[in-house]
Amino acid sequence: MDANGRGPLSNADGNDSDHRPLIADLVRRLRHAADRLPIDRTAHEDLKILSQTLRELRRAFSVFAPYRSQRKVTVFGSARTPPGAPSYQQALRLGQIMAEKGWFVVTGAATGIMEAGHRGAGRNRSMGINIMLPFEQQANEIIRGDGKLVTMKYFFTRKLMFVKECDAVVCLPGGYGTLDEAFEVLTLLQTGKRELMPLVFLDSPGGSYWQDWLAFVRTHLLAENMIAPEDLSLFKVTDSLDETVAEILRFYRVFHSMEYVHGRLVLRLQHALDEKRLAAVGRVFADILTDGQFRQEAAIIGETPRPDLAGLTRLIFHFNRRSLGRLRQLIDTINS
């Protein structure tokens, strides 16, 4: 996979012939796991879960594969937010601006905030991952019937696709589902289970939904040492749409993507750092190294073979793999 969890085996990457042995091996492993199920006397209900999960993911992968070279922002928020609400208007304008910047907008495809994001982006720039519920979760009119819409039974497969297929996440006010999605993204970033990306908690203008949550985080999580101070760098809380867009675009100003190769972290950069900036990085961020120093190179052996990444500079180092907040601060420094 590449730095965004995107499979390099898709037609969109143009590398299928390079990966045929790997593809064959992975398919062989899948078949072996399936063959073990009757031997293990896997229960009928468990088999149903496995079967549905595999079919849902296969379908979702095929829908997203042609768009994996496109930047995408996932937008979370309440399905019950009415069109006249300030947060609805925030989401609508966010979708419009990001589409104008060439991004796709991914939402849960229902009403409320999700509909607003799609309405702003327009059908051509919208992608949806709907969930089957006995109430309130019909696909909105913008994405309904579109080939870029996926409907899933399980929340866990849906959340996987939300996070796997995006380059940024914006969370607007919402209920239990929104909080679940937002906290999962934050947990994945903090633990390194998802490559770093912009995560913005966007209030309605003058609103305090996420500001109140941030106060709770500072009062309890931070004050009681349940998180580190640098973990606050993993996200941004604001009620400004301009700040939200700037946060997303600035993240990719110099930084492009990241990948672990043979125990080293490789940050791909749009252009090389000058010697002064590289030396400053070495001084300020030495604490995140397990050994050695920061080096700049061209593509290295073992990286995912992507022709479109060949011309990018690599910043390579032995990262301790636990200081993710500091790593985000490093990326912010590179982009500054």
JOPEZI-V858188 format. One record per pair of residues at least 4 apart in sequence whose C-alpha atoms are under 7 Angstrom apart, sorted by sequence separation. I is the first residue (numbers start at 1). J is the second residue. D is the distance in whole Angstrom. If there is no record, write none. Layout:
I/J/D
I/J/D
This chain:
1/5/5
2/6/5
9/13/7
15/19/7
16/20/6
19/23/6
20/24/6
21/25/6
22/26/6
23/27/6
24/28/6
25/29/6
26/30/6
27/31/6
28/32/6
29/33/6
30/34/6
31/35/6
32/36/6
33/37/7
36/40/6
37/41/6
38/42/6
42/46/6
43/47/6
44/48/6
45/49/6
46/50/6
47/51/6
48/52/6
49/53/6
50/54/6
51/55/6
52/56/6
53/57/6
54/58/6
55/59/6
56/60/6
57/61/6
58/62/6
59/63/6
60/64/6
61/65/6
64/68/6
81/85/7
84/88/7
85/89/7
86/90/6
87/91/6
88/92/6
89/93/6
90/94/6
91/95/6
92/96/6
93/97/6
94/98/6
95/99/6
96/100/6
97/101/6
98/102/6
99/103/5
110/114/6
111/115/5
112/116/6
113/117/6
114/118/6
115/119/6
116/120/6
117/121/6
118/122/6
121/125/6
122/126/6
133/137/6
139/143/7
140/144/6
154/158/6
155/159/6
156/160/6
157/161/6
158/162/6
159/163/6
160/164/6
161/165/6
162/166/7
174/178/5
175/179/6
176/180/6
177/181/6
178/182/6
179/183/6
180/184/6
181/185/6
182/186/6
183/187/6
184/188/6
185/189/6
186/190/6
187/191/6
188/192/6
189/193/6
203/207/5
208/212/6
209/213/7
210/214/6
211/215/6
212/216/6
213/217/6
214/218/6
215/219/6
216/220/6
217/221/5
218/222/5
219/223/5
220/224/6
221/225/6
222/226/6
227/231/6
240/244/6
241/245/6
242/246/6
243/247/6
244/248/6
245/249/6
246/250/6
247/251/6
249/253/6
251/255/7
252/256/6
260/264/6
261/265/6
273/277/6
274/278/6
275/279/6
276/280/6
277/281/6
278/282/6
279/283/6
280/284/6
281/285/6
282/286/6
306/310/7
323/327/6
324/328/6
325/329/6
326/330/6
327/331/6
328/332/6
329/333/6
330/334/6
331/335/6
332/336/6
1/6/5
2/7/6
8/13/6
11/16/7
37/42/5
42/47/7
83/88/6
98/103/5
99/104/6
109/114/6
110/115/6
118/123/7
121/126/6
132/137/7
139/144/5
174/179/7
188/193/5
189/194/5
203/208/6
217/222/6
218/223/6
221/226/5
222/227/5
260/265/5
261/266/7
273/278/6
1/7/5
2/8/7
9/15/6
10/16/7
82/88/7
108/114/6
109/115/6
131/137/7
143/149/7
152/158/6
188/194/5
189/195/7
203/209/6
221/227/6
222/228/7
259/265/6
260/266/6
1/8/6
9/16/6
81/88/6
107/114/5
189/196/6
203/210/6
222/229/7
259/266/5
118/126/5
258/266/6
259/267/7
130/139/7
201/210/6
258/267/5
9/19/7
95/105/6
257/267/6
258/268/6
171/182/6
257/268/5
282/293/7
299/310/6
105/117/7
256/268/5
282/294/6
105/118/7
255/268/6
256/269/5
255/269/5
256/270/6
128/143/7
254/269/5
255/270/6
298/313/5
299/314/7
105/121/7
254/270/5
297/313/6
298/314/6
126/143/7
254/271/7
296/313/7
297/314/5
296/314/5
297/315/7
109/128/5
123/142/6
132/151/7
296/315/5
105/125/6
106/126/6
107/127/7
108/128/6
109/129/6
110/130/7
123/143/6
128/148/6
129/149/6
130/150/6
131/151/6
132/152/6
295/315/6
296/316/6
104/125/5
105/126/5
106/127/5
107/128/5
108/129/5
109/130/5
127/148/5
128/149/5
129/150/5
130/151/5
131/152/5
132/153/5
294/315/7
295/316/5
91/113/6
95/117/5
99/121/5
104/126/6
105/127/6
106/128/5
107/129/6
108/130/5
127/149/6
128/150/6
129/151/6
130/152/6
131/153/6
159/181/7
163/185/7
294/316/6
295/317/7
94/117/7
95/118/6
119/142/6
294/317/5
88/112/7
92/116/4
96/120/4
118/142/6
293/317/6
88/113/5
91/116/5
92/117/5
95/120/4
96/121/5
115/140/6
91/117/5
94/120/7
95/121/4
99/125/6
211/237/7
292/318/7
92/119/6
93/120/6
110/137/6
210/237/7
291/318/6
88/116/6
92/120/4
110/138/6
290/318/6
83/112/7
110/139/5
111/140/6
129/158/7
168/197/5
169/198/6
170/199/6
171/200/6
172/201/6
289/318/5
290/319/6
82/112/6
109/139/5
110/140/5
167/197/6
168/198/5
169/199/5
170/200/5
171/201/5
172/202/5
173/203/7
289/319/5
290/320/5
72/103/5
73/104/6
74/105/6
75/106/6
76/107/6
79/110/6
80/111/7
81/112/4
109/140/6
168/199/6
169/200/6
170/201/6
171/202/6
172/203/6
288/319/6
289/320/6
71/103/5
72/104/5
73/105/5
74/106/5
75/107/5
79/111/5
80/112/5
81/113/6
170/202/7
207/239/7
288/320/6
70/103/7
71/104/6
72/105/6
73/106/6
74/107/6
79/112/4
206/239/6
72/106/7
78/112/6
79/113/6
109/143/7
205/239/5
78/113/6
79/114/7
199/234/7
200/235/6
201/236/6
202/237/6
203/238/6
204/239/6
205/240/7
288/323/6
77/113/5
173/209/6
199/235/5
200/236/5
201/237/5
202/238/5
203/239/4
77/114/7
198/235/7
199/236/6
200/237/6
201/238/6
202/239/5
76/114/7
75/114/7
190/231/7
261/302/6
271/312/7
272/313/6
75/117/7
261/303/6
270/312/6
271/313/6
269/312/6
270/313/7
200/244/7
268/312/6
269/313/5
268/313/6
269/314/6
268/314/5
267/314/6
268/315/6
266/314/6
267/315/5
198/247/7
266/315/6
267/316/6
198/248/6
266/316/5
265/316/6
266/317/7
264/316/7
265/317/6
12/65/6
198/251/7
264/317/6
265/318/6
12/66/5
264/318/5
265/319/6
10/65/6
263/318/7
264/319/7
12/68/7
6/68/7
255/331/7
168/248/7
254/334/7
255/335/7
251/332/7
254/335/5
253/335/6
251/335/7
63/148/6
87/172/7
250/335/7
74/162/7
60/150/6
234/325/6
74/166/6
233/325/6
73/166/6
72/166/5
73/167/6
74/168/6
75/169/6
76/170/6
77/171/6
231/325/5
234/328/6
71/166/7
72/167/5
73/168/5
74/169/5
75/170/5
76/171/5
77/172/5
78/173/6
230/325/5
233/328/7
56/152/6
71/167/6
72/168/7
73/169/6
74/170/6
75/171/6
76/172/6
77/173/5
78/174/4
230/326/6
233/329/7
77/174/5
78/175/6
57/157/7
78/178/7
77/178/5
76/178/6
53/157/7
90/204/7
87/204/5
86/204/6
86/205/7
191/322/7
192/324/7
196/328/7
190/324/6
190/325/7
94/241/7
90/241/7
6/164/7
5/164/5
6/165/7
4/164/7
4/167/7
4/195/6
3/195/6
3/257/5
3/258/5
3/259/5
2/259/6
2/304/6
